[in-house]
Amino acid sequence: MAKKHTVDWNKVDEFLAGLETTEKHEIEVRREAIPLVFVPGIMGTHLRRPGTDGKGEDADELPNLRWSTDTGWMLSNLIFACSDGARRRSLLVGTPDQSFDPNYLEVDEDSPPGDGFRGIMEDYHKFLKVLREHDWGLLSKYFVLPVYAVGYNWSDDVKNAGTYLAKRIDAIIEESRKVTGLCEKVILISHSMGGLVTRTASEISGAQGKVAGIIHGVQPVTGAPGAYWRMKAGFEGFNSLGLVQRALGNDGPKVTAVLGNIPGGLQLMPNKVYQTTNQESEWLTVTVDGNAVKKLPENGDPYAEIYRIKAIVHPKKGENPSQNIYWGLVDPELLNPEKLSPEGGDAHDAMSSELDKAWDMYLQNLKLAETLHDELCPKGGVPKQHPHTLTMTGIGHKSVSVIEMRVESNWVRSEPYPNQGFRGFFTDAAGKDWQAVLQDPAEIGDGTVPWSSGAALETAERPKPGDVRLEAEHQPAYEDKAVQAWAIEAVTAMVKQRYHEQRKGK
Amino acid sequence: MKWAGWCLLLAGLAGCAGAKKVELKKEAIGRFRVGVPEAVKAASRSQRIYGVRVEAAQLGAWALRMAELGEKVVSRPTMASGVEAVWYRQASDLILEARQVRGETAVTIVRDAPEGKEAVAERLSGDVLAAYVEGTAAGFCIGPGAIRMGPSLSESVRMVWKGIGNSVRVEFSTQTVTSPDTKTFMDVDEERGFAGLAGGSFAVLRERNRTVAGMAGREIWITIGLPGKEPQVRFTWHFAGVGREGTKPKIDIVGKSGTSDRAALEAAWEAMLPSIETVPVK
């Protein structure tokens, strides 16, 4: 019977003392676990009401499972239900009396979460299966790479999601250590908004030392004007988006009722350092006959110049020229569709309106977005990122890099929010009616994030496979074979990096 | 308020052999009265007027509610005689909840308010409570009685019924609008696109204009089949509403079920729609 000993992989060439020559010895090399932790994008995590198991309905006949990417759930709760903005708001924010509450929703996952797959969108499982089944070759002699997913409450402030992820990293390391005996760091793989969450966990929430590296795919590093486009006009047509994005709504009122009420949605807006594909900081333009007559933000602060401006989409009667600022991000009337402004009402309507706090709550959520943006991408500074970062930017799909509102004469139009469109109405000094029509996406990106934002973390000094730009569409990016191959190379590079760190000087 | 049940003879129900009688009971909700089959049960109902949620609650439930709120309670304001009220905090929201027993009914109200506007909320909510009249279906109906106020620019109601077949669910909702809602349930593009993306089947069973209680609305029946799931049918009737008119809110009636319960849904639908009527404002 041999006497068993365990030696960590990085100490196999060290002197092993105290072995008696009269006995047989069996040395087991302990491999190091480096969990691969996938962090999804916005809407990629299933959410439920806390205190429930996500099954059944509450007293108001709303499902306890408040967000799921299961087609049956979407059919029942969004497509087959009264799926206007009020309904969508009630699912993700609460009743009309309720404002955003970070504890209103939680990830629908097991307790403990296990590998975390249950909590995230099923479409991601295909990529996770690829990772799980990949043969890591020689690296397998020293390392084990278990695959995890960490969903998060994407309606909440990304900072809270980052804190949540940091805690999950601790738990995953602990769990992996119990299995292999050796685990110190994870590798994070992010999709879209998950990039902001992983950077926050690493650079703000203190997890950097427990992260061997971060692999980002299609991250809106400096934000996405596409998020503005969708707040004004709804999510685009069926060709460029999957079911999940469509579920948030095909017009501005539906989308604003949700994204305008949650900090997570606002954190996808362009930040103060966003630049267009032409390297300009003004990303919102009003054009007349092909000439820009207004370019915003003029002073580099979209919060002051666009987001905190109350959008007024119709001119006041008899006001020539009208002063309505249709380009403001949010039309206050859309934030809480069940509470209307008091024009034409009685004294009690005026009292009700005096109590409305939807705009103030929006400003509070906006402040959370601004704080996060300023910390992750300080103006005049360098965007925060983990020292071992690799990025993949999607290209080949029309994306919004610049918002263009094209001014046209208006004879008959009166609906500012058609499906997948927006028109801001105004009158000139002569009393003539005009409309500023939001133009379709026309620049290079992944269909959601323009390349200028996706590539904002790129640097020349990366190890192989380096930062790349690949023909990939935003939502299904990790289903693309070339992206999968790059991600596997990126994991390999980071594991090798870990190997060399541990073997330094040996 | 419940009226004596009455009968409606229905003929030619699709999927049913011969004519069928559906016993109806009347439910008054908001500015409308709806006949619903005796067999169905109200699964939930809610009403808001001037942004104040108001409902007829069970007598005696106040103590339970107070125990539930516990430490969330921040103050107990004095309102009108017989009104019990608390302000409580729910996350960042400050919420007024008050109750008054009126006849056989405990009427409760819920209204949120920003800090510093508590007095306005108390006045508004107090007026709503005071306007409750027991045993009438004139005004803004909440079940056993009605709020004799308004019409308000911010009114909404929602009521869900279940209990027919295994899967039939019917929802009646109204909401005041700034301008007519000409998009919700007016076409089937969204549904068709959804079915296509999900690899499912889609068919329109009926699509036509239909006037209900003098209101010209749009009726659409569809069926969607998704891979691995029982096909579902959905019936909708949508009235776009008139901008800023409390008595002419947008109205959505949505009936849905599995295809196996389609006949039962149809029977309920064809009984309910013709029974809808407006109630007097005063």
Interface residues (C-beta under 8 A of the other chain):
Chain A: A59 D60 E61 T71 G72 M74 L75 S76 I79 F80 A81 C82 S83 D84 A86 T95 P96 D97 Q98 S99 F100 D101 P102 N103 Y104 F238 G242 L243 R246 N250 D251 E333 P337 E338 K339 L340 S341 P342 E343 G344 G345 D346 H348 D349 M351 S352 E354 L355 D356 K357 D360 M361 Q364 E415 N419
Chain B: A43 S44 S46 R48 Y50 G51 V52 R53 Q90 A91 S92 D93 I95 V110 R111 D112 A113 P114 K117 V120 A121 R123 L124 D127 M149 G150 S152 L153 S154 S156 R158 V160 E171 S173 Q175 T176 V177 T178 D181 T182 K183 T184 F185 D189 E190 E191 G193 F194 G196 L197 A198 G200 I224 L226 K229 Q232 R234 R244 D252 V254 K256
